[in-house]
Amino acid sequence: MLAYQSSGARHLPCLVLLHGFLGTGDDWAPLLPRLSQHFYCVAIDLPGHGGSAEQLLPEPGFNETVSLLLQTLDHLEINRFHLLGYSLGGRIALHVAQAAPQRLLSLHLESCHPGLLTTAEKQQRAYNDAQWASRLAQLPIQQFLALWYQQPVFAELSDAAREALIQRRSRHAANGLLSMYRATSLAWQQDLHRVPAMLTCPVHYYYGQQDHKFAVLANNWHSKVAMNCHAIMAAGHNSHQANPQLFLAALLTALGISAEVKP
């Protein structure tokens, strides 16, 4: 089983939340007071993170992660659920949707990649991920994080926000993170672009307007597969952290809950 925290009444529809790389279930805390009014929220710590830090994975580890996640939900006697995943958590959510589509009430993906399409792209990603894995294995965690959050995808972060993330994430154990990072490299991931077309439930994709890479990805993907896209203003890669009010309004509306959009 994976570690989790829950909020909301058990009789409500279930919403499962999956954080990104370096995160924990706590990352969703700002959204939970409102979400738990309407849903039984289960925020899971992915392998190698938080309370699941000792859960190590084979390479690749997507199937093992999906199995652990579904076992956890089975233990909680949750059969059907809404599923929200951010970044790495979104990629795991796509694998869950592929493995157990009948269990999903809806699928919500935030800033996640559906998979690389060419051998050259996968080879380049494998090389890049090997470089990052080497840094994670050799450097003190704070030094690794300082380098990690200098990547272009995090360019919108202020110096203060970047430093706050470094301090918050430095509590992780590097060996667990390293296992998850290697096991879920985008170089290992199969092409999941067609997964939304295979589902009978609603599919929604969220991206920050300041995140040019994933804005382009979302619109290209949307042009080929029927799904709902939501651009979150004044936000970059992590839109639920950068602009939680607007992200929450978009999410609740997508979930069928009336929500007032606030600037």
N, C-alpha and C positions, 0 to 999 in steps of 0.2 A: 504493500500500500504506500501511497504518497501522503505526506503531511498536508493538512488543509485547515481552513478556518471557515466557519459558517455564520451567517446572520440572516435574520428574517424568520418567519413562521414556516414550519415544516409542511403545512398544508398548501402553501403557495407554489406556483410553478417554479421549477428549479432553473437557475442561471449559473452555469459553471464559468469561472474566469481563470484564464491562463496568462501569466505574466511573461515578459520577455527575458532574454539572456541577461544575467546579473541581477534580476529582480526577485521578488517573493510575492506571495499572496497579499502581503501588506501594501503593495503598490496600489491596490484598488481601494484602499481605505477611504479616500475622499469621496468616492462614488457610492459607497455602501449605505450610508444613512438614507439616501433617496431610493436606491435600488431595492433595499430590503423592505421597503414599504409594499412592494409589489411582487417580489420574488424571494424564494429561498436561495440565497447566494452562497455558493461554495467556491472559495478562492483557494486554488491548489498550488502548492510549492512543487515545481517541476524537479525532476532528478538533478542532483548536484547543487540544489539551491535551498536556502532556509532550512526548514525542518526535514527536508528530503536530501540533505547534503551528502549522506552516506550511501545513497542509492546510485551506484555506478552502472554504466551501460556498456554493452558491446558496440562495435563499430561495423556498420551503422546501427543506430539505436532507436530509430523511429517506431518500429513495431513493438519493441519492448516498452517504450514510453507510453504508447497507446494502450497496451495491455495493462500496465500499472495504473493508468488513469481510469480505465473502465473497471478494473478490480476495486479501486477506491470507491467509485460510484455504486458499484454493486453492493459493497459493504454498507453503504449508506442507504441502500434500498431505493436508489434513484434509477429509474428505467429510462425515462425520456427527459430531455433537458434542452434549454437554450444554451448555446456555446459561444463565448467571446474569447478571442485570443489576440494578444499584441505581439507583433514581430515574431520572434521564435515561437511564442505561444500560439500565434496565428498559423504558423506552419504546422505545429502539432495539431491544431484544430482541424486543418485540412486533412491530415492523416486520419484523425478520428472520424471525420465525415466520410472518408473513403472506406474505412473499415466497418463502421456501424451507422450507415445513413438512416436506418429505421429508428434510431434512438434520438435523432435531432428534431427539436421543435423549430429551431432557426439557427443560422450560422452567421456570426459576426466576426469579421476579420479586420484588424487594425494594422496598417503598415507592414504587411507580411508578403513574402515572395512566394509565388506558386511553383517556382522551379526554373532552372536554367535549361536552355533548349539545345545547345550545341556542345560537342565534345570539347571544343576549344575553351568555351566559357567555363565548363566544369573543371578542366585542367588548371585554368588560371585561378579559379576559386579555391581549388585544392591547395595550390601553391600559397595563396594569400592566407588561407586558414592555417596552414602549417606554420607560417611565420608568426601569426598571432598565438597559436598554441605554444610555440617555443618561448615567446615572451611571457605568457602566463605561467609556464612551468619554471622559468628561471628568475623572473623579476619579483621583488616584493609586490604585494597585491596593490598597494597604493600607487606605485610607479607604473604598473600595468594599466590601472584604471585611468591615470593621467594621460597615457598614450591613447587608450581606447576612446576616450571622449573628445579627442582631437580630430577624429575622423569627420569627413565632410558631412555625413548624414546627421551629425550632432551640431552643425555649425550655428544653429539658431540659439544654442544655450549661452546664457550670459556667464561671465566668469564666476559669479556667485553661485549660479545654479549648477555649473559644472563641478565646482568645489564641493557643494552640498551632496551631489551624487557620488563623488569619489569617497567622501567620508561615510556615507550611508552604505555603499557597496563594499567597503573594505572589511566588513565583518564576515564576508564569505570565506569559506575554506577553498583554497586554490585547486586542490585535487578533485573536488566534486565538480567545480566549474569546468576544469580541463576535460574531465570525462564527458560531460554533456556537450561541450563545444565540439569536441572531436566526433562524437557519435551523431550529432545532428548537423554537421556541416552541410551547407547548401550544395556542395559538390557531390554528396551522397544522395541528395533528395531527387526523387523521380519527378517528372513533369506532372503537376497537379492542376494545370490550367482548366481541365475539363470537369473537375470535381463539382463545381457549382451547377453545371448543366445536368449532372446525374442525380441531383437532389430534388425532392418534391417539396422541401421546406423553403422559406424565404432565405436569401443570402444577401448580406450587406457588407460593404467594404468602406472603411473610414481611413482618411489620410489627412495630414496637415497641409494646408495650402503653401507653407514655406518649405515643404519637403519635395523639391522638384523631382528627384529620382522616383519617389513612390507615387507622386501625382501622375507622372507619365505612365508608370507601370499600371496604375489603377485604370486610367482611361484606355490604354491599349487592351487591357484584359476585358474591360467592360464592353469594348467594341466587338469582341468575339464571343462573349458569354453573357447571358442575361443575368445580371445582378444589380443591386442598388448601390450606387456610390455616393459617399458623403464627404465633402470637403470641409474640414474644420478650420475656420479662420484663426489667424494669429497663433498658429501652432506649427511645429516641425514634425519630426519623426514620431515622437511620443505625444500625440495630440490629447490623450486623456489626462496626461500630467500637465501639459502646457496650458490647456484651456478646458478644464474639467466641466465647466458649466455648459459650454456649447457641445462638447462631446456627449455629455449626459443627456442633453436635450435631443440630440440626433439619435442616440441609442434608445431612449425611452419611446420616442416616436416610432422608430423601427420596430420596437417590441409591442406596439399597439397601445402605449400609455400616453395620454395627452401630456405634453410638456411645453412650457413656455421657453422660448429661446431668448437668452439674455446676452447682451454684448459683453 
